[in-house]
């Protein structure tokens, strides 16, 4: 299974893995799955860091790679999904992750319950 992890799941995985539900941790650790950190999550981290909302004292790209996650670029085709997506959730980063997961038929791992309002494969 191909899994895109939400930004908070990425942060928890690298710093507080016990915050991640056991079933989700099993999915993250399974060699049968490919786990992706989207470029959208990197954008979110850098913007929130520049605004002072989050302290990032590490290179998230390097750390994602060292942690065994694959990096996934956000494409123009991914972006096309945003046009017809309902506004159940106002967070632009989450909306882009949903669009990306739908465009690629990947699962999205998140603890954000608002994402369940969308037609996407949510873990």
Backbone bond lengths (Angstrom), bond angles and torsions (degrees), N, CA, C in turn:
res aa  C-N    CA-C-N  psi(-1)  N-CA   C-N-CA  omega(-1)  CA-C   N-CA-C  phi
1 X - - - 1.448 - - 1.529 108.46 -
2 X 1.329 115.47 143.00 1.462 122.26 174.98 1.525 108.30 -98.55
3 X 1.321 115.69 127.94 1.464 121.28 -174.78 1.530 109.70 -128.66
4 X 1.325 115.90 126.62 1.467 121.57 169.64 1.523 105.79 -96.64
5 X 1.330 116.66 129.50 1.466 118.27 179.10 1.522 110.02 -98.45
6 X 1.321 114.99 138.87 1.460 121.72 176.24 1.531 108.17 -65.46
7 X 1.291 116.33 157.24 1.465 122.04 -175.43 1.521 112.17 -55.35
8 X 1.327 118.18 -42.92 1.471 119.52 -178.71 1.527 110.98 -67.17
9 X 1.326 117.71 -32.77 1.469 120.24 177.32 1.532 109.00 -65.93
10 X 1.316 117.00 -41.32 1.468 120.89 176.67 1.528 110.32 -59.35
11 X 1.325 117.01 -48.71 1.475 120.12 -179.58 1.523 111.25 -62.05
12 X 1.319 117.37 -42.42 1.463 120.56 178.25 1.524 110.70 -64.64
13 X 1.327 117.12 -41.25 1.462 120.91 -177.63 1.527 111.75 -61.20
14 X 1.334 116.30 -34.90 1.464 119.00 -177.55 1.524 113.72 -91.71
15 X 1.342 117.23 -15.13 1.469 117.67 -176.10 1.533 114.79 -130.46
16 X 1.330 117.71 -32.71 1.471 121.63 -177.02 1.525 110.61 -140.77
17 X 1.338 117.67 63.75 1.474 119.64 -174.50 1.526 114.54 -58.74
18 X 1.329 118.04 -23.63 1.462 120.37 179.21 1.528 112.82 -66.22
19 X 1.337 117.43 -16.86 1.466 120.85 177.04 1.529 111.37 -73.66
20 X 1.323 116.60 -17.12 1.459 120.74 -178.14 1.525 109.30 -87.03
21 X 1.317 115.35 129.85 1.466 122.78 177.50 1.537 109.83 -50.71
22 X 1.319 115.73 144.16 1.470 121.77 -176.35 1.532 111.50 -55.88
23 X 1.333 117.78 -44.77 1.468 120.70 -179.28 1.530 110.71 -62.45
24 X 1.314 116.71 -38.27 1.464 120.19 178.58 1.525 110.79 -68.94
25 X 1.323 116.75 -38.85 1.482 120.08 177.86 1.518 110.36 -62.84
26 X 1.327 116.34 -40.20 1.468 120.14 178.03 1.535 109.61 -60.46
27 X 1.330 116.82 -43.80 1.469 120.67 178.82 1.527 111.17 -63.88
28 X 1.334 116.63 -39.67 1.471 120.38 179.14 1.525 111.87 -65.03
29 X 1.306 116.16 -35.60 1.461 120.91 -174.70 1.525 113.88 -90.21
30 X 1.303 117.65 -11.02 1.464 120.66 -176.93 1.533 110.77 -69.83
31 X 1.334 117.20 127.58 1.466 119.80 177.83 1.536 112.33 -67.36
32 X 1.321 117.28 -12.92 1.468 121.11 177.96 1.529 111.68 -75.43
33 X 1.341 116.91 -15.38 1.456 121.40 -176.91 1.523 111.35 -106.69
34 X 1.326 115.67 146.56 1.460 121.88 170.31 1.519 106.00 -106.25
35 X 1.333 115.85 122.32 1.464 121.36 -175.53 1.526 108.82 -108.34
36 X 1.331 115.04 127.70 1.453 121.97 -175.58 1.522 112.43 -113.21
37 X 1.322 115.81 140.79 1.458 123.00 164.65 1.522 104.62 -104.20
38 X 1.306 115.86 119.11 1.459 121.22 -178.21 1.527 111.20 -76.05
39 X 1.317 115.00 150.19 1.466 119.82 173.39 1.531 110.31 -59.29
40 X 1.327 117.14 -24.36 1.465 121.24 176.98 1.533 110.20 -63.30
41 X 1.319 117.76 -39.28 1.471 120.82 177.89 1.520 110.85 -65.66
42 X 1.320 117.18 -37.39 1.466 120.57 177.63 1.532 109.32 -65.23
43 X 1.335 116.63 -42.78 1.474 120.97 176.33 1.521 110.04 -58.79
44 X 1.325 116.59 -47.56 1.469 120.64 -178.98 1.526 111.16 -59.10
45 X 1.316 116.72 -45.55 1.474 120.45 179.63 1.522 111.64 -62.13
46 X 1.324 117.32 -43.41 1.462 120.82 -177.57 1.529 111.37 -68.93
47 X 1.335 117.12 -40.08 1.466 119.81 178.51 1.524 110.46 -66.19
48 X 1.325 116.95 -46.62 1.470 119.81 -179.37 1.528 111.29 -65.20
49 X 1.314 116.80 -33.22 1.466 120.17 176.27 1.528 110.55 -67.84
50 X 1.328 117.03 -43.51 1.467 120.13 -179.36 1.525 112.30 -66.11
51 X 1.335 116.77 -26.48 1.467 121.62 177.81 1.531 112.70 -86.40
52 X 1.332 116.54 -5.38 1.455 120.77 -179.13 1.525 113.49 80.31
53 X 1.321 117.92 12.23 1.466 121.37 -179.90 1.524 112.10 -85.26
54 X 1.315 116.58 -15.14 1.450 121.82 -176.45 1.521 108.10 -151.73
55 X 1.310 116.31 135.04 1.460 119.50 178.80 1.528 108.52 -96.58
56 X 1.312 115.51 116.47 1.461 121.76 178.86 1.522 107.05 -114.32
57 X 1.320 115.82 104.28 1.469 120.27 -179.53 1.533 110.24 -111.21
58 X 1.333 115.33 34.31 1.455 121.82 178.98 1.525 108.06 -147.90
59 X 1.315 116.50 164.96 1.460 121.73 175.85 1.531 107.44 -90.47
60 X 1.336 118.60 106.42 1.459 119.82 -175.40 1.530 113.71 -64.92
61 X 1.315 117.44 -30.04 1.465 120.01 177.98 1.525 109.66 -67.00
62 X 1.309 115.32 -49.06 1.463 120.49 179.39 1.527 111.07 -61.70
63 X 1.312 116.50 -43.62 1.465 120.63 -178.42 1.532 111.52 -67.45
64 X 1.315 117.45 -37.55 1.470 120.67 176.76 1.526 109.69 -61.19
65 X 1.318 116.00 -46.12 1.463 119.99 -179.95 1.526 111.37 -64.91
66 X 1.321 117.06 -42.66 1.462 120.94 179.04 1.532 111.64 -64.48
67 X 1.324 116.54 -29.29 1.464 121.69 -178.72 1.525 112.44 -83.35
68 X 1.312 116.83 -1.97 1.460 120.76 178.10 1.512 115.20 89.43
69 X 1.335 117.33 9.16 1.456 120.74 177.02 1.530 109.07 -86.36
70 X 1.309 115.76 147.80 1.461 121.10 173.34 1.533 107.42 -91.64
71 X 1.317 115.57 149.04 1.467 120.79 176.56 1.518 108.45 -94.10
72 X 1.323 115.92 143.16 1.455 121.76 -176.66 1.521 109.21 -130.19
73 X 1.325 116.17 118.30 1.458 120.50 178.25 1.526 110.76 -76.31
74 X 1.324 115.89 147.19 1.466 122.88 175.77 1.520 107.06 -88.08
75 X 1.329 116.81 124.42 1.461 120.95 -174.68 1.526 112.32 -103.79
76 X 1.324 114.64 169.30 1.463 120.59 174.75 1.531 110.12 -62.25
77 X 1.334 117.09 -36.39 1.462 120.25 177.92 1.530 111.18 -65.63
78 X 1.337 116.30 -37.29 1.470 119.62 175.17 1.530 109.58 -61.13
79 X 1.322 116.01 -44.00 1.470 121.67 -176.68 1.520 112.11 -63.88
80 X 1.318 117.90 -31.71 1.469 121.21 -179.09 1.529 112.00 -59.21
81 X 1.311 117.90 -26.82 1.470 121.91 -179.85 1.532 112.46 -67.38
82 X 1.327 116.71 -21.60 1.464 120.58 -176.08 1.528 113.08 -67.47
83 X 1.315 117.29 -28.61 1.468 121.41 -175.41 1.525 112.51 -56.50
84 X 1.306 117.60 -45.48 1.464 121.16 -174.52 1.521 113.64 -102.41
85 X 1.314 116.97 10.26 1.459 120.40 -178.74 1.533 110.43 -79.49
86 X 1.332 117.61 130.49 1.469 119.39 177.75 1.538 111.52 -66.00
87 X 1.307 115.91 159.30 1.466 120.96 -178.12 1.527 111.73 -98.13
88 X 1.323 116.53 57.79 1.462 120.48 174.06 1.529 109.47 -70.34
89 X 1.301 115.07 -26.54 1.461 122.06 -173.66 1.526 107.34 -133.84
90 X 1.311 117.91 128.53 1.463 121.33 -176.04 1.530 113.34 -88.18
91 X 1.325 117.98 -14.19 1.466 121.02 -177.20 1.526 109.91 -66.97
92 X 1.349 117.77 114.36 1.470 119.52 -176.14 1.530 113.04 -64.42
93 X 1.313 117.80 -31.70 1.460 120.06 -179.73 1.528 110.90 -68.08
94 X 1.326 116.74 -43.93 1.460 119.98 177.60 1.524 111.12 -64.87
95 X 1.325 116.52 -39.90 1.465 120.09 178.32 1.528 110.80 -61.46
96 X 1.322 117.18 -39.46 1.470 120.10 178.75 1.531 111.18 -68.82
97 X 1.333 117.57 -37.46 1.462 120.03 176.99 1.526 111.08 -64.65
98 X 1.328 116.89 -39.51 1.464 121.08 177.19 1.531 109.31 -63.69
99 X 1.324 116.78 -47.33 1.467 120.69 179.84 1.533 110.44 -59.19
100 X 1.320 116.36 -42.91 1.458 120.92 -179.59 1.531 110.92 -65.00
101 X 1.314 116.65 -44.21 1.465 118.94 -179.55 1.527 110.79 -65.60
102 X 1.310 117.88 -38.32 1.463 120.79 178.49 1.532 112.03 -69.40
103 X 1.310 116.98 -42.51 1.465 120.75 -179.09 1.520 111.33 -61.52
104 X 1.315 116.58 -32.41 1.465 121.00 -176.70 1.524 113.55 -102.44
105 X 1.331 116.59 -1.89 1.476 122.53 -176.61 1.525 111.07 58.28
106 X 1.346 115.68 40.23 1.460 122.82 175.96 1.528 107.99 -100.17
107 X 1.321 115.96 158.55 1.460 121.04 172.08 1.524 109.03 -82.37
108 X 1.327 115.86 154.12 1.462 122.17 177.33 1.525 107.66 -119.62
109 X 1.330 116.10 125.63 1.462 120.82 178.77 1.521 109.53 -101.37
110 X 1.333 115.17 123.31 1.464 120.80 -178.40 1.524 109.19 -156.87
111 X 1.320 115.99 157.12 1.458 121.91 170.78 1.524 110.84 -103.74
112 X 1.324 117.06 5.73 1.459 121.98 179.35 1.531 108.58 -81.75
113 X 1.311 117.14 107.95 1.458 121.80 -174.98 1.527 113.14 -68.66
114 X 1.327 117.65 -19.79 1.465 119.97 177.29 1.530 111.44 -63.93
115 X 1.321 116.42 -25.99 1.458 119.66 -178.45 1.524 111.98 -68.02
116 X 1.323 116.91 -20.00 1.468 120.08 179.16 1.531 111.91 -68.93
117 X 1.328 117.71 -13.36 1.461 121.48 176.97 1.531 111.83 -73.28
118 X 1.336 116.14 -14.69 1.461 121.01 -178.69 1.520 110.73 -95.29
119 X 1.313 114.26 156.19 1.453 120.84 175.74 1.530 107.66 -84.95
120 X 1.332 115.04 84.47 1.455 120.42 178.12 1.522 108.42 -147.09
121 X 1.322 115.08 159.23 1.466 120.25 177.88 1.509 107.65 -80.30
122 X 1.306 116.46 102.70 1.463 121.95 -175.26 1.529 110.66 -106.96
123 X 1.321 114.14 134.28 1.470 120.58 175.89 1.519 106.84 -109.06
